[in-house]
Amino acid sequence: MNENTYVLWLSHSLNNNNKKIYSILENTKSIQAVFDLPEYELRDVPGIKQKDIENLKNGKSLINQWLFENNKAEVRFVSIFDNEYPALLKEIYEPPVGIYVTGNLPDENDICVSIIGARRCSEYGAQTAYFLSKEAAAQGYTIVSGLARGIDSMSHNGAIAANGKTIAVLGFGHNICYPAENRGLMDKIRENGCIISEYPPDTKPVDYMFRQRNRIIAGLSKGIIVVEAARKSGTLSTVDFALDAGRTVMAVPSNITSKLGEGTNDLIKQGCPLISSVEDIVLELGKVEKEETYIKEEIADDYSYNLSPEEMKVFSCIGKEAVGIEYIKTKAGITLQEVQSILTMLEIEGLITKLPGERYIKAI
């Protein structure tokens, strides 16, 4: 067994209880020594109860099953002792002792920026998250978010549209998708990005897990950008974690009459840098030494795709400003059923992005 496997056993057996895990590690010489520790010594570890000792003992017979489940889910377990474990994440208070990963974790040359906000967002918030993420990813930043509805989803989509790097941090296991409608987005991120969870693959979401996830979002990033959040938004817990970790917290201004953006406007009042363009991000976080492969070439004006005439009619109705399905149907002069079918195809091809309220914008 290697260190990752020892930590997997410890973490899984103690149900990801970081306080207990770190208490054991602080009272032993090595992770392997924990595995071989006799029961009477475990009883002397602060916070460890008889039930925990029994779970650790039973877990030894389940290690191969847990490894099999990881392989089946196509995830790997990376412990805090592994060189692959993100250096910035180690800096937060009680970092995960191990993470379940699909894809490539950021390396020391990557600059990660979290772009986050409310699930219930305005069209302005959704479009802003999308375009800001797209521009930042095109500049070489790695976009981190939480795969939730609203701002998070648009942030991931923006990075994907730029052919950039994006990391989704889950509040559940890799075999689960919440919300269910983000399954397609999750698959896209799995193909070209990175998905991280603190929890075993089949773990279903529970409310407290999302707050725990937020500390990982903050920990992975050099800075976080809040696009839209109300005063009592759960997004602001990520801000707290980021401030505790010494990260740069930035905010996009919202309409002063919008309740959905009161939290972000308050952050700006409190001194957080105002972000209105990718240049502002560069000013705060520094320039990325990017590879050219991060940038997706703009499509020529002649739209030399393999689109049918009907598909071209629909595609040409959609621009950089969001439009609704009724507008597209009227302008294209085809039936609603045909429009819906073509829109689905264009979205799958990555040519357009769907916004809240059945509205669409060009993704390229």
C-alpha positions as CSV (number, residue, x, y, z in Angstrom):
1,M,0.0,0.0,0.0
2,N,1.2,3.5,-0.8
3,E,0.5,6.7,1.1
4,N,-2.6,7.5,-0.9
5,T,-4.1,4.1,-0.1
6,Y,-3.4,4.5,3.6
7,V,-5.1,8.0,3.6
8,L,-8.0,6.6,1.6
9,W,-8.5,4.0,4.3
10,L,-8.3,6.6,7.1
11,S,-10.6,9.1,5.4
12,H,-13.2,6.6,4.3
13,S,-13.3,4.8,7.7
14,L,-13.8,8.0,9.6
15,N,-16.4,9.4,7.2
16,N,-14.2,12.3,6.1
17,N,-14.1,13.7,9.6
18,N,-11.1,16.0,9.3
19,K,-10.8,16.9,13.0
20,K,-10.5,13.2,13.9
21,I,-8.2,12.4,11.0
22,Y,-5.8,15.2,11.8
23,S,-5.9,14.4,15.5
24,I,-4.7,10.9,14.7
25,L,-2.0,12.1,12.3
26,E,-0.7,14.6,14.8
27,N,-0.2,11.8,17.4
28,T,1.6,9.3,15.1
29,K,4.9,9.3,13.3
30,S,3.5,8.4,9.8
31,I,0.4,7.5,8.0
32,Q,1.6,3.9,7.8
33,A,2.1,3.9,11.5
34,V,-1.6,4.7,11.9
35,F,-2.5,1.6,10.0
36,D,-0.4,-0.5,12.3
37,L,-1.3,1.3,15.5
38,P,-2.8,-1.1,18.2
39,E,-6.2,-0.3,19.6
40,Y,-5.0,0.7,23.1
41,E,-2.9,3.5,21.5
42,L,-5.8,4.7,19.4
43,R,-7.9,5.1,22.5
44,D,-5.4,7.7,23.8
45,V,-5.8,9.9,20.7
46,P,-8.0,13.0,21.5
47,G,-11.4,12.8,20.0
48,I,-11.2,9.1,19.0
49,K,-14.0,7.0,20.3
50,Q,-14.5,3.2,20.4
51,K,-16.8,3.4,17.4
52,D,-14.1,5.1,15.4
53,I,-11.6,2.4,16.4
54,E,-14.1,-0.3,15.2
55,N,-14.7,1.6,11.9
56,L,-10.9,1.8,11.3
57,K,-10.6,-1.9,11.9
58,N,-13.5,-2.8,9.6
59,G,-12.2,-0.5,7.0
60,K,-9.1,-2.5,6.5
61,S,-11.2,-5.3,4.9
62,L,-12.9,-2.7,2.6
63,I,-9.9,-1.1,1.1
64,N,-10.0,-3.2,-2.1
65,Q,-13.7,-2.5,-2.5
66,W,-13.1,1.2,-2.2
67,L,-10.3,1.1,-4.7
68,F,-12.5,-0.8,-7.1
69,E,-15.3,1.8,-6.7
70,N,-12.8,4.6,-7.5
71,N,-11.6,2.7,-10.6
72,K,-15.2,2.1,-11.8
73,A,-16.0,5.8,-11.4
74,E,-12.7,6.6,-13.2
75,V,-11.5,8.8,-10.3
76,R,-8.2,8.7,-8.4
77,F,-7.6,9.5,-4.7
78,V,-4.9,12.1,-4.1
79,S,-3.8,12.5,-0.5
80,I,-2.3,15.6,1.0
81,F,1.1,13.8,1.1
82,D,1.1,13.4,-2.7
83,N,3.1,15.9,-4.8
84,E,0.1,16.2,-7.1
85,Y,-2.0,17.7,-4.3
86,P,-2.5,21.5,-5.1
87,A,0.0,23.5,-3.0
88,L,-2.5,26.4,-2.5
89,L,-5.1,24.1,-1.1
90,K,-2.7,23.0,1.7
91,E,-2.7,26.6,3.0
92,I,-6.3,26.6,4.2
93,Y,-7.5,25.7,7.6
94,E,-8.0,21.9,7.8
95,P,-7.6,21.2,4.1
96,P,-9.1,17.9,2.9
97,V,-6.8,15.1,3.8
98,G,-7.5,13.7,0.4
99,I,-9.5,14.5,-2.7
100,Y,-11.1,12.4,-5.4
101,V,-10.1,13.6,-8.8
102,T,-10.9,13.3,-12.5
103,G,-8.6,15.1,-14.9
104,N,-5.5,17.2,-14.4
105,L,-5.0,19.1,-11.1
106,P,-3.5,22.6,-11.5
107,D,0.3,22.9,-11.3
108,E,2.5,25.6,-9.9
109,N,2.4,27.5,-13.2
110,D,-1.4,27.8,-13.3
111,I,-3.3,30.8,-11.9
112,C,-6.7,29.6,-10.7
113,V,-9.5,32.1,-10.3
114,S,-12.9,31.2,-8.8
115,I,-15.8,32.8,-10.5
116,I,-18.9,32.3,-8.4
117,G,-22.3,33.6,-7.5
118,A,-25.9,32.8,-6.8
119,R,-27.9,29.9,-8.2
120,R,-30.9,32.3,-8.7
121,C,-29.3,34.9,-10.9
122,S,-30.4,37.6,-13.3
123,E,-29.8,37.4,-17.0
124,Y,-27.2,40.2,-16.5
125,G,-25.4,38.0,-13.9
126,A,-25.5,34.9,-16.2
127,Q,-24.1,36.8,-19.2
128,T,-21.5,38.5,-17.2
129,A,-20.2,35.3,-15.6
130,Y,-20.1,33.7,-19.1
131,F,-18.2,36.4,-20.8
132,L,-15.9,37.1,-17.9
133,S,-15.0,33.4,-17.6
134,K,-14.5,33.1,-21.4
135,E,-12.2,36.1,-21.5
136,A,-10.2,35.0,-18.5
137,A,-9.9,31.4,-19.7
138,A,-8.7,32.7,-23.1
139,Q,-6.0,34.6,-21.2
140,G,-4.9,31.4,-19.6
141,Y,-6.5,31.5,-16.2
142,T,-8.0,28.3,-14.9
143,I,-11.6,28.9,-13.9
144,V,-12.8,27.3,-10.7
145,S,-16.5,27.0,-9.7
146,G,-19.0,24.7,-8.0
147,L,-21.1,23.3,-10.9
148,A,-24.3,24.7,-9.4
149,R,-27.1,26.4,-11.3
150,G,-26.8,30.0,-12.3
151,I,-23.4,31.8,-12.1
152,D,-21.4,28.6,-11.5
153,S,-22.7,26.9,-14.6
154,M,-22.2,29.9,-16.8
155,S,-18.6,30.3,-15.5
156,H,-17.8,26.7,-16.5
157,N,-19.5,27.2,-19.9
158,G,-17.5,30.3,-20.6
159,A,-14.2,28.6,-19.9
160,I,-15.2,25.7,-22.2
161,A,-16.3,28.1,-25.0
162,A,-12.7,29.6,-24.9
163,N,-11.2,26.1,-25.0
164,G,-9.7,26.9,-21.6
165,K,-9.2,25.1,-18.3
166,T,-12.0,24.8,-15.8
167,I,-12.2,23.0,-12.4
168,A,-15.6,21.9,-10.9
169,V,-15.6,21.3,-7.2
170,L,-18.4,19.1,-6.1
171,G,-20.4,18.9,-2.9
172,F,-21.1,15.3,-3.5
173,G,-19.5,12.2,-5.1
174,H,-18.4,11.9,-8.8
175,N,-21.2,9.4,-9.6
176,I,-23.8,12.0,-8.7
177,C,-24.9,15.1,-10.6
178,Y,-26.7,17.9,-8.9
179,P,-28.6,19.6,-10.4
180,A,-29.4,16.8,-12.8
181,E,-29.6,19.2,-15.8
182,N,-25.9,19.8,-15.5
183,R,-25.0,16.2,-16.5
184,G,-24.0,17.3,-19.9
185,L,-21.8,20.1,-18.5
186,M,-20.2,17.7,-16.1
187,D,-19.4,15.4,-18.9
188,K,-17.8,18.2,-20.9
189,I,-15.6,19.2,-17.9
190,R,-14.7,15.6,-17.3
191,E,-13.4,15.3,-20.9
192,N,-11.2,18.4,-20.9
193,G,-11.0,19.8,-17.4
194,C,-10.9,18.7,-13.8
195,I,-13.5,17.6,-11.3
196,I,-12.7,17.4,-7.6
197,S,-14.6,16.1,-4.6
198,E,-13.8,15.5,-1.0
199,Y,-16.3,12.6,-1.0
200,P,-16.3,9.0,-2.2
201,P,-18.0,8.5,-5.7
202,D,-21.4,7.5,-4.5
203,T,-21.9,10.2,-1.9
204,K,-25.2,12.0,-2.2
205,P,-25.4,15.7,-1.5
206,V,-26.3,17.0,2.0
207,D,-26.6,20.7,2.7
208,Y,-23.4,21.0,4.9
209,M,-21.3,19.5,2.1
210,F,-21.8,22.5,-0.1
211,R,-20.3,24.8,2.6
212,Q,-17.4,22.4,3.0
213,R,-17.0,22.4,-0.8
214,N,-16.7,26.3,-0.7
215,R,-13.5,26.2,1.3
216,I,-12.0,24.0,-1.4
217,I,-13.1,26.5,-4.2
218,A,-11.5,29.3,-2.2
219,G,-8.4,27.3,-1.4
220,L,-7.6,26.3,-5.0
221,S,-7.6,29.9,-6.2
222,K,-5.3,32.8,-6.1
223,G,-8.4,35.0,-6.1
224,I,-12.2,34.8,-6.3
225,I,-14.7,36.9,-8.2
226,V,-18.2,37.2,-7.0
227,V,-20.4,38.0,-10.0
228,E,-23.8,38.3,-8.3
229,A,-25.0,37.5,-4.8
230,A,-27.7,38.7,-2.4
231,R,-26.8,39.8,1.1
232,K,-27.7,36.3,2.5
233,S,-26.3,34.3,-0.3
234,G,-24.4,31.1,0.5
235,T,-21.8,32.4,-2.0
236,L,-20.6,34.7,0.7
237,S,-19.3,31.7,2.8
238,T,-16.8,31.2,0.0
239,V,-15.8,34.9,0.5
240,D,-15.2,34.2,4.2
241,F,-13.0,31.2,3.4
242,A,-11.1,33.2,0.8
243,L,-10.4,36.0,3.2
244,D,-9.3,33.6,6.0
245,A,-6.8,32.1,3.5
246,G,-5.5,35.5,2.4
247,R,-6.9,35.3,-1.1
248,T,-7.9,38.3,-3.2
249,V,-11.6,38.8,-3.2
250,M,-13.1,40.7,-6.2
251,A,-16.6,41.6,-7.1
252,V,-18.6,42.6,-10.2
253,P,-20.9,45.6,-9.6
254,S,-24.7,45.0,-9.9
255,N,-27.7,47.2,-10.6
256,I,-28.3,49.3,-7.4
257,T,-32.0,48.4,-7.6
258,S,-31.4,44.6,-7.8
259,K,-31.8,42.6,-4.6
260,L,-29.8,39.8,-6.3
261,G,-26.7,41.9,-6.3
262,E,-26.7,43.6,-3.0
263,G,-24.1,41.3,-1.6
264,T,-21.6,42.0,-4.4
265,N,-22.2,45.8,-4.2
266,D,-21.6,45.6,-0.4
267,L,-18.2,43.8,-1.1
268,I,-17.2,46.7,-3.3
269,K,-18.2,49.2,-0.6
270,Q,-16.0,47.3,1.8
271,G,-13.0,47.7,-0.4
272,C,-13.0,44.6,-2.7
273,P,-11.6,45.4,-6.1
274,L,-14.3,46.1,-8.8
275,I,-14.1,43.8,-11.8
276,S,-15.6,44.9,-15.1
277,S,-13.2,43.3,-17.6
278,V,-10.4,40.7,-17.9
279,E,-7.9,43.6,-17.6
280,D,-9.0,44.1,-14.0
281,I,-8.3,40.5,-13.3
282,V,-4.8,40.7,-14.7
283,L,-4.2,43.8,-12.6
284,E,-5.1,42.0,-9.4
285,L,-3.7,38.5,-10.1
286,G,-0.9,39.0,-12.6
287,K,-0.6,37.8,-16.2
288,V,-0.6,34.2,-17.1
289,E,2.1,32.7,-19.2
290,K,-0.3,30.9,-21.4
291,E,-0.1,28.3,-24.2
292,E,-1.7,29.2,-27.5
293,T,-3.8,26.0,-27.3
294,Y,-5.9,27.6,-24.6
295,I,-7.5,30.0,-27.1
296,K,-10.2,28.9,-29.5
297,E,-9.9,30.6,-32.8
298,E,-12.9,32.9,-33.7
299,I,-15.1,31.5,-36.4
300,A,-14.9,33.4,-39.7
301,D,-17.9,35.5,-40.7
302,D,-18.8,33.2,-43.5
303,Y,-19.8,30.5,-40.9
304,S,-18.1,27.7,-42.8
305,Y,-19.7,25.0,-40.6
306,N,-21.4,21.9,-41.8
307,L,-24.9,23.4,-41.0
308,S,-28.0,22.9,-43.0
309,P,-29.9,25.9,-44.4
310,E,-32.5,25.6,-41.6
311,E,-29.8,25.3,-38.9
312,M,-28.0,28.4,-40.4
313,K,-31.3,30.3,-40.2
314,V,-31.5,29.7,-36.5
315,F,-27.8,30.2,-35.8
316,S,-27.8,33.6,-37.6
317,C,-30.6,34.8,-35.3
318,I,-28.3,34.5,-32.3
319,G,-25.6,37.0,-31.4
320,K,-23.7,38.3,-28.4
321,E,-26.9,39.6,-26.8
322,A,-29.3,37.0,-25.4
323,V,-32.5,36.3,-27.4
324,G,-35.6,34.3,-26.6
325,I,-37.0,31.3,-28.4
326,E,-40.0,33.3,-29.7
327,Y,-37.8,35.9,-31.3
328,I,-35.7,33.1,-33.0
329,K,-38.9,31.4,-34.3
330,T,-40.3,34.6,-35.7
331,K,-37.1,35.7,-37.3
332,A,-36.1,32.3,-38.7
333,G,-39.7,31.7,-40.0
334,I,-39.8,28.0,-38.9
335,T,-41.9,26.1,-36.4
336,L,-41.3,26.1,-32.7
337,Q,-40.6,22.3,-32.7
338,E,-37.9,22.8,-35.5
339,V,-36.4,25.7,-33.5
340,Q,-36.2,23.7,-30.3
341,S,-34.6,20.7,-32.1
342,I,-32.0,22.9,-33.9
343,L,-31.2,24.9,-30.7
344,T,-30.5,21.6,-28.9
345,M,-28.1,20.5,-31.7
346,L,-26.3,23.9,-31.7
347,E,-25.9,23.7,-27.9
348,I,-24.4,20.2,-28.1
349,E,-22.0,21.4,-30.8
350,G,-20.9,24.2,-28.5
351,L,-22.0,26.9,-30.9
352,I,-24.5,28.5,-28.6
353,T,-25.1,28.7,-24.8
354,K,-28.5,28.5,-23.1
355,L,-29.2,31.1,-20.4
356,P,-31.9,31.1,-17.7
357,G,-35.3,31.9,-19.1
358,E,-35.0,30.0,-22.4
359,R,-32.6,32.6,-23.8
360,Y,-29.6,32.0,-26.0
361,I,-26.3,33.6,-26.9
362,K,-23.5,32.7,-29.3
363,A,-20.8,30.7,-27.6
364,I,-18.0,31.7,-30.1
